[in-house]
Every structure is written in structure tokens, then in C-alpha cells.
Amino acid sequence: MSVSANRNVTQRSAKRSLREKDFRHKVSNVKKRSVSKPASVEAPAHLTANCGSLREEFIRALKIDDKSDRTIKSYCDAVKMFQNFIHKHPLNVTINDIRAFFFIS
């Protein structure tokens, strides 16, 4: 290998090293965000009595998809919040109910 080729390799290596240091510096300065747990929500009794089998089917499907227990709990809490919002049986939910829940006009 010629001297100029060696010099080019050394220069590229030095530039790569600087980029890596810069990246590590940026990554180390990133603020870590805390993740809050979803609040536990109780659905109205008339909805939970009618929705038990739907809930169990939903949980079974999530387990088949290999979701973690924490993910399943989070999804179930979200469904409870939605039930509290609409006060209807899930089979009677309309697209407008969903839009209202997510503030979509």
C-alpha cells in the first residue's frame, strides 16, 4: 500500500472516530423520559357483566400474539377507559363514538 493510500485510510479512520465520539456525546446528553403507568379504571357494572366474554376473547387473542402481561393490562385498561367514555355495549359502538374518544372531528 502506498503512503498516500495509508494516509487516506488514517484520515477516514480519524473522521469515523470523531463521528462516533460526537454520536456518543449526543446520546449521553439525551434526557431520559419516565414512563408513567396507566391509571387503573373501573368500568360500569352493567358493561362489565355483558362484556366478560369479549374481554376474555380479547385477552386470549393478545396472549396468542405473545403480548407481555404488562401490555395486556395496559390494553385492557385502555378498553375500560373507552367503555367508561361511551357507556354502551362494545357491539353498539359507532365510528363517531371512536372519533369522539380520540378527539377526531
C-alpha positions as CSV (number, residue, x, y, z in Angstrom):
1,M,0.0,0.0,0.0
2,S,1.3,3.4,-0.9
3,V,2.0,6.2,1.6
4,S,-0.9,8.3,0.2
5,A,-3.3,5.3,0.5
6,N,-2.2,4.8,4.1
7,R,-2.8,8.5,4.8
8,N,-6.3,8.3,3.3
9,V,-7.1,5.3,5.4
10,T,-5.8,7.0,8.5
11,Q,-7.8,10.2,7.7
12,R,-11.0,8.2,7.2
13,S,-10.4,6.3,10.4
14,A,-9.9,9.6,12.3
15,K,-13.1,11.1,10.8
16,R,-15.1,8.0,11.7
17,S,-13.7,8.1,15.2
18,L,-14.8,11.8,15.6
19,R,-18.3,10.9,14.3
20,E,-18.6,8.1,16.8
21,K,-17.4,10.3,19.7
22,D,-19.9,13.0,18.6
23,F,-22.7,10.4,18.4
24,R,-21.9,9.0,21.9
25,H,-21.8,12.6,23.2
26,K,-25.3,13.3,21.8
27,V,-26.7,10.0,23.1
28,S,-25.3,10.6,26.5
29,N,-26.9,14.0,26.7
30,V,-30.4,12.8,25.7
31,K,-32.8,13.3,28.6
32,K,-34.3,10.0,29.8
33,R,-38.1,10.1,29.9
34,S,-40.0,8.5,32.6
35,V,-42.9,6.3,31.6
36,S,-46.0,6.5,33.7
37,K,-48.3,3.6,34.4
38,P,-51.8,3.9,33.1
39,A,-54.3,4.7,35.8
40,S,-56.5,1.8,36.9
41,V,-60.0,2.4,35.7
42,E,-63.2,0.7,36.7
43,A,-65.9,0.1,34.1
44,P,-69.6,0.4,35.0
45,A,-71.1,-2.9,36.3
46,H,-73.7,-3.1,33.5
47,L,-70.9,-3.0,30.9
48,T,-68.5,-5.5,32.6
49,A,-71.3,-8.0,33.1
50,N,-72.1,-8.0,29.4
51,C,-68.5,-7.8,28.2
52,G,-66.9,-10.5,30.2
53,S,-66.7,-13.0,27.3
54,L,-65.5,-10.3,24.9
55,R,-62.8,-9.2,27.3
56,E,-61.6,-12.9,27.8
57,E,-61.6,-13.3,24.0
58,F,-59.5,-10.2,23.6
59,I,-57.0,-11.3,26.3
60,R,-56.8,-14.8,24.7
61,A,-56.0,-13.1,21.3
62,L,-53.3,-11.0,22.9
63,K,-51.7,-14.0,24.5
64,I,-51.8,-15.8,21.2
65,D,-49.9,-12.8,19.7
66,D,-47.4,-13.3,22.5
67,K,-48.0,-9.9,24.2
68,S,-46.5,-9.4,27.6
69,D,-48.7,-9.4,30.8
70,R,-47.9,-5.7,31.2
71,T,-49.0,-4.9,27.6
72,I,-52.2,-6.9,28.1
73,K,-53.0,-5.0,31.3
74,S,-52.3,-1.7,29.5
75,Y,-54.6,-2.6,26.6
76,C,-57.4,-3.8,29.0
77,D,-57.1,-0.5,31.0
78,A,-57.5,1.4,27.7
79,V,-60.6,-0.6,26.8
80,K,-62.1,0.2,30.3
81,M,-61.4,3.9,29.8
82,F,-63.2,3.7,26.4
83,Q,-66.1,1.8,28.0
84,N,-66.4,4.5,30.7
85,F,-66.5,7.1,28.0
86,I,-69.2,5.6,25.7
87,H,-71.4,3.9,28.3
88,K,-72.5,1.4,25.6
89,H,-72.0,-2.2,24.9
90,P,-69.0,-2.6,22.5
91,L,-71.1,-4.2,19.8
92,N,-73.2,-0.9,19.6
93,V,-70.2,1.4,19.2
94,T,-70.1,3.6,16.1
95,I,-67.2,5.2,14.3
96,N,-68.4,8.6,15.7
97,D,-68.0,7.2,19.3
98,I,-64.4,6.3,18.5
99,R,-63.8,9.7,16.9
100,A,-65.2,11.5,19.9
101,F,-63.0,9.4,22.2
102,F,-59.8,10.3,20.3
103,F,-61.0,14.0,19.7
104,I,-61.2,13.5,16.0
105,S,-63.7,15.7,14.2
